[in-house]
Structures are given as structure tokens and as C-alpha cells.
Amino acid sequence: MSDPKPPQYPPDEHIVRDLAPVIERDASGSTALLPIVPELLDDNGSPRIGTLATIVDVVGGETSIREVLPQWIATSSLSLHVGHLPSRGTLRARPRVVRKGRTTLVMEVDLDHAETGEALGLSTLGFAILPKRNALQARVGWAEMPEPRTTFGAPDSGFTKPLLDTLGVRFDADEPSVTRLAVRPYVINTLGAMQGGVIAMLIDAAADRYARHVLGGPSRIRGLEIHYLKLARHGPVRADVRVLGRLTDGCLLRVELRDEGQDEVLNTVATVVAERVTSA
């Protein structure tokens, strides 16, 4: 009998496959490239900031894994602040380790527009260093012997509908401060829980919806400060949003994520900066 096929991450049907990032590696480190496609744009024509958080989590995570081998990592915090974002072209993310300790690692990821070189923002990530837990993590060959280039997209991957519809984000019909997302194979990480970047997408979607309600019109999310407290394994994950304060041109929001399938345990908290969008 032949050996069973080894586990693969991401699986064939997964948000990372549909995003289709490319990671290029050389002596200076890794660079992630993310094509901007219409399905990733919000109502203002800009890429959703949660999308950037996902690619940051992917390239930061793979770089961190190589730094801590033979151990493993889990994202403990992620901050992301952006300026104007282009509606076409390619987003580029370049990580660098700023501190490595015995149990934690901190990384920064610079974001820019690959075609023009225009700076777009900065992300800072914190990782907890853990022992490897399962066969999936033990078989990540790209970590031990990385190829010069990895393409996550496949011939049959890619979006056929807008990002939030693809994820299955559900906005509460009666309460604008509540949004839900199911935990399913399409959105999980190597730990079998909702991926950190997908959590950022949920936070982004929930905050944007509530900001529109509070501000009485279009908004855009400029900043996320996320702290991952506990893995979301069951779901659905519920996002509850409230106002922390008003800004001159927007509002400051608090988002709390709870796993409704696990006694509503609090698994993520975030602070979000939302900006009012005014017509030109």
C-alpha cells in the first residue's frame, strides 16, 4: 500500500489560494506580492485593509517559522496602518525581524505599490514561539528548504464573487454592530482555527459596516490594532463593535470577537480607526 498523501497547507480550496499571492525569496529575505483584483475592493474602490492584513500574516508567518525552526509560531498581535491604497496593480509586503526572544518574536512588514514604489503603510506583528503540534506543521518543506518563488494560486483558484461573499460574512439584519463568520476549512490555519488574516478581514468588515452607521455615510478603515487571545476553532465567530470615541473626520472603534460555538469565549480584541469618506 502506498503512503498516504502528506497534508498540505493551504488546501486546494482556501482563501490564500484565491488571493493568489506570490512569495519571492533571496539572500535578503522574502517578499510577498498580491495582485489587486476587483473582488478585493470596497465600495470606495480601495483594497480592503483586511486583505493586506492577510498577506502580511502569510509572509510574516513564513519568515517567522524559518527563524524559529524546529519550533513553530502563532500570531499573537497584528497592527496595520495604511494611507491611500491603489485600486490596481500589485501590493508588495517585505518583512524584517526586529526582535527575537526565547518565547516571542516581533516583526515589521513594509507595504508599498510594486509598480510605482509608493509607500502604503506598515504592519507590526507579534508571534508566540511554540513546539510543533501536528503532522501538517512537521511537513512544511518550504520552511526547511525554501524555493526561490512560491505561487499560491492555482489554475482553478481565484474569486468569482466579492471577498466578503466568498468568505461568507453575515451582517446581522437588525443590529449594525453585529457580524458573524463561520469557521470552515476555507478559512483555517495550520492549528485548525480561523486564520489570523481572516480574523482581520472579519474585524475590518464589521468595523466598516458600523462606522457607516455611526458616521451616516461611506467610511474607510485606516488602522487596525489586533490582539489574538484564543484560537477560534468552533464558530460561528461573532464580532461586536462599539464606539470608543469620535475623531475630527471619523471614529475610533472597539471590536470584540467571540466564539459562539465555545461558550462565547472572547478570542480577539481590536481597536480600529475609521475615516469618513467625503466626495471630491
C-alpha positions as CSV (number, residue, x, y, z in Angstrom):
1,M,0.0,0.0,0.0
2,S,1.4,3.4,-0.9
3,D,2.0,6.1,1.7
4,P,-1.0,8.4,2.2
5,K,-0.6,11.8,0.6
6,P,1.0,14.2,3.1
7,P,-1.1,17.0,4.5
8,Q,-0.9,20.3,2.6
9,Y,-1.3,23.9,3.6
10,P,-3.1,25.8,2.3
11,P,-5.5,23.1,1.0
12,D,-6.8,23.4,-2.6
13,E,-9.9,25.4,-1.6
14,H,-8.7,28.1,0.7
15,I,-8.7,31.9,1.0
16,V,-4.9,32.0,0.5
17,R,-5.3,30.1,-2.8
18,D,-7.9,32.5,-4.1
19,L,-5.9,35.6,-3.1
20,A,-3.0,34.1,-5.2
21,P,-0.1,35.8,-3.5
22,V,3.4,35.1,-4.8
23,I,6.4,34.9,-2.4
24,E,9.9,35.6,-3.8
25,R,12.9,34.7,-1.7
26,D,16.6,35.7,-2.0
27,A,19.5,36.3,0.4
28,S,17.8,39.5,1.8
29,G,14.7,37.6,2.8
30,S,11.1,37.2,1.5
31,T,8.8,39.5,-0.5
32,A,5.1,38.9,-0.9
33,L,3.2,40.2,-4.0
34,L,-0.5,40.4,-4.0
35,P,-2.5,41.2,-7.2
36,I,-5.2,43.7,-6.7
37,V,-8.4,42.3,-8.3
38,P,-11.9,43.9,-8.3
39,E,-13.3,41.4,-5.8
40,L,-10.9,42.8,-3.1
41,L,-12.1,46.4,-3.4
42,D,-14.5,48.0,-1.0
43,D,-17.4,50.4,-2.0
44,N,-14.8,53.2,-2.3
45,G,-12.7,51.3,-4.8
46,S,-9.8,50.6,-2.5
47,P,-8.5,47.2,-1.4
48,R,-10.0,46.2,2.0
49,I,-7.4,46.6,4.7
50,G,-8.2,43.1,6.0
51,T,-6.8,41.8,2.7
52,L,-3.5,43.5,3.4
53,A,-3.5,42.0,6.9
54,T,-3.9,38.5,5.4
55,I,-0.9,38.8,3.1
56,V,1.1,40.4,6.0
57,D,0.2,37.4,8.2
58,V,1.2,35.0,5.5
59,V,4.6,36.5,4.6
60,G,5.3,37.4,8.2
61,G,4.3,33.9,9.4
62,E,6.5,32.1,6.9
63,T,9.5,34.3,7.7
64,S,9.0,33.7,11.4
65,I,8.7,30.0,11.0
66,R,12.1,29.8,9.4
67,E,13.5,32.0,12.2
68,V,12.4,29.6,15.0
69,L,12.8,26.2,13.4
70,P,12.5,23.4,14.5
71,Q,9.8,25.2,16.6
72,W,6.6,26.8,15.4
73,I,4.8,30.1,15.8
74,A,1.3,31.6,16.3
75,T,0.4,35.2,15.7
76,S,-0.3,37.0,19.0
77,S,-0.8,40.5,17.7
78,L,-1.1,42.4,14.5
79,S,-1.2,46.2,13.8
80,L,-1.6,47.7,10.4
81,H,-1.9,51.3,9.4
82,V,-2.3,52.4,5.8
83,G,-2.5,55.6,3.7
84,H,-4.0,55.9,0.3
85,L,-4.3,52.4,-1.4
86,P,-4.2,51.9,-5.2
87,S,-7.2,50.2,-7.0
88,R,-5.0,48.3,-9.4
89,G,-1.5,46.8,-9.7
90,T,0.3,44.8,-7.1
91,L,0.7,45.2,-3.3
92,R,4.1,44.3,-2.0
93,A,5.0,43.3,1.5
94,R,8.5,43.0,2.8
95,P,9.1,41.7,6.4
96,R,12.0,42.0,8.8
97,V,12.6,40.7,12.2
98,V,13.1,43.4,14.8
99,R,13.3,41.2,17.9
100,K,13.7,37.5,18.6
101,G,13.5,36.2,22.1
102,R,13.1,32.7,23.7
103,T,9.3,32.7,23.6
104,T,8.4,35.6,21.4
105,L,9.3,37.2,18.1
106,V,8.4,40.7,16.7
107,M,8.4,41.6,13.0
108,E,7.7,44.7,10.9
109,V,6.3,44.5,7.4
110,D,6.7,47.4,5.0
111,L,3.9,47.8,2.4
112,D,4.2,49.5,-1.0
113,H,2.9,49.5,-4.5
114,A,5.1,47.3,-6.6
115,E,4.6,49.2,-9.9
116,T,5.3,52.7,-8.5
117,G,7.3,52.1,-5.3
118,E,4.8,54.3,-3.4
119,A,4.8,53.6,0.3
120,L,1.4,52.4,1.5
121,G,1.8,51.6,5.2
122,L,3.4,49.5,7.9
123,S,2.4,46.4,9.9
124,T,3.9,45.2,13.2
125,L,3.3,41.5,14.2
126,G,4.0,39.7,17.4
127,F,4.4,35.9,17.4
128,A,4.4,33.3,20.2
129,I,7.1,30.6,19.7
130,L,5.6,27.1,20.2
131,P,6.5,23.5,19.7
132,K,5.3,21.8,16.5
133,R,1.9,20.2,17.2
134,N,0.9,18.1,14.2
135,A,1.9,16.4,11.0
136,L,0.9,19.4,8.9
137,Q,3.3,21.6,10.7
138,A,6.1,19.0,10.6
139,R,5.9,18.6,6.8
140,V,6.3,22.2,5.8
141,G,9.1,21.7,3.3
142,W,9.3,25.3,2.2
143,A,10.4,26.2,5.6
144,E,13.4,23.9,5.8
145,M,14.4,24.2,2.1
146,P,12.6,27.3,0.7
147,E,12.2,27.7,-3.1
148,P,13.1,31.0,-4.7
149,R,9.5,31.5,-5.6
150,T,6.2,30.2,-4.3
151,T,2.9,30.8,-6.1
152,F,-0.1,30.0,-4.0
153,G,-2.7,30.4,-6.7
154,A,-3.7,27.5,-8.9
155,P,-5.3,27.3,-12.4
156,D,-8.8,26.8,-10.9
157,S,-8.4,29.2,-8.0
158,G,-9.5,32.9,-7.8
159,F,-12.5,34.8,-6.8
160,T,-15.9,34.5,-8.6
161,K,-17.7,37.0,-6.3
162,P,-16.7,39.8,-3.9
163,L,-14.4,38.9,-1.0
164,L,-17.0,39.2,1.8
165,D,-19.5,37.0,-0.1
166,T,-16.7,34.4,-0.7
167,L,-15.8,34.3,3.0
168,G,-19.5,34.0,4.0
169,V,-19.6,37.2,6.2
170,R,-23.1,37.6,7.6
171,F,-24.2,41.0,8.8
172,D,-27.0,41.0,11.4
173,A,-30.1,42.3,9.8
174,D,-31.4,44.0,12.9
175,E,-28.2,45.1,14.7
176,P,-25.5,47.0,12.7
177,S,-22.9,46.4,15.4
178,V,-23.0,42.6,15.0
179,T,-21.3,40.5,12.2
180,R,-20.6,36.7,12.1
181,L,-18.3,34.4,10.2
182,A,-18.3,30.6,10.3
183,V,-15.2,28.5,10.9
184,R,-14.7,26.1,8.0
185,P,-11.7,24.6,6.1
186,Y,-11.6,27.6,3.7
187,V,-10.5,30.0,6.5
188,I,-8.4,27.9,8.9
189,N,-4.7,27.9,9.7
190,T,-2.3,25.0,10.5
191,L,-3.6,24.9,14.0
192,G,-7.2,24.1,12.8
193,A,-8.5,27.5,13.8
194,M,-9.6,30.7,12.0
195,Q,-6.6,32.2,10.3
196,G,-5.3,35.4,11.7
197,G,-5.6,37.3,8.4
198,V,-9.2,36.1,8.1
199,I,-9.9,37.4,11.6
200,A,-8.6,40.7,10.4
201,M,-11.0,40.6,7.4
202,L,-13.9,40.0,9.8
203,I,-12.8,42.8,12.0
204,D,-12.4,45.1,9.0
205,A,-15.9,44.2,7.6
206,A,-17.6,44.6,11.0
207,A,-15.9,47.9,11.8
208,D,-16.6,49.3,8.3
209,R,-20.3,48.5,8.5
210,Y,-20.7,50.0,11.9
211,A,-18.6,53.1,11.0
212,R,-21.0,53.7,8.1
213,H,-23.9,53.5,10.6
214,V,-22.2,55.9,13.1
215,L,-20.9,58.4,10.6
216,G,-24.0,58.4,8.4
217,G,-22.2,57.7,5.2
218,P,-19.2,56.0,3.5
219,S,-16.1,55.2,5.5
220,R,-12.7,53.6,5.1
221,I,-10.6,51.7,7.7
222,R,-7.2,53.3,8.1
223,G,-5.8,51.3,11.1
224,L,-6.2,48.0,12.9
225,E,-4.7,47.0,16.3
226,I,-5.5,43.3,16.9
227,H,-4.7,41.1,19.9
228,Y,-5.3,37.4,19.4
229,L,-6.3,35.9,22.8
230,K,-7.5,32.4,22.0
231,L,-7.9,30.3,18.9
232,A,-11.3,30.3,17.2
233,R,-12.0,26.6,16.5
234,H,-15.7,26.2,16.6
235,G,-17.7,29.2,15.4
236,P,-19.5,31.0,14.2
237,V,-17.3,33.8,15.4
238,R,-19.3,36.9,16.3
239,A,-17.9,40.4,16.0
240,D,-19.4,43.1,18.3
241,V,-18.5,46.7,17.6
242,R,-18.9,49.8,19.8
243,V,-17.6,53.4,19.6
244,L,-14.7,54.4,21.8
245,G,-14.6,58.0,20.6
246,R,-15.2,60.4,17.8
247,L,-12.5,61.9,15.6
248,T,-12.5,65.0,13.6
249,D,-13.1,63.0,10.4
250,G,-14.2,59.6,11.7
251,C,-14.4,57.4,14.8
252,L,-12.4,55.1,17.0
253,L,-14.0,51.7,17.4
254,R,-13.6,48.6,19.6
255,V,-14.2,45.2,18.1
256,E,-14.6,42.1,20.2
257,L,-14.7,38.6,18.7
258,R,-16.4,35.7,20.5
259,D,-16.7,32.1,19.5
260,E,-20.4,31.3,19.8
261,G,-19.7,27.6,19.4
262,Q,-17.4,27.6,22.5
263,D,-19.5,29.3,25.2
264,E,-18.9,32.7,23.6
265,V,-15.3,32.8,24.8
266,L,-13.6,36.0,23.9
267,N,-10.8,35.2,21.4
268,T,-9.8,38.5,19.8
269,V,-9.9,42.2,20.6
270,A,-9.2,45.1,18.3
271,T,-9.1,48.9,18.1
272,V,-10.0,50.3,14.7
273,V,-9.6,53.7,13.1
274,A,-12.4,54.6,10.7
275,E,-12.3,57.6,8.5
276,R,-15.3,59.4,6.9
277,V,-15.2,59.4,3.1
278,T,-16.2,62.7,1.6
279,S,-16.9,63.2,-2.1
280,A,-14.3,65.1,-4.1
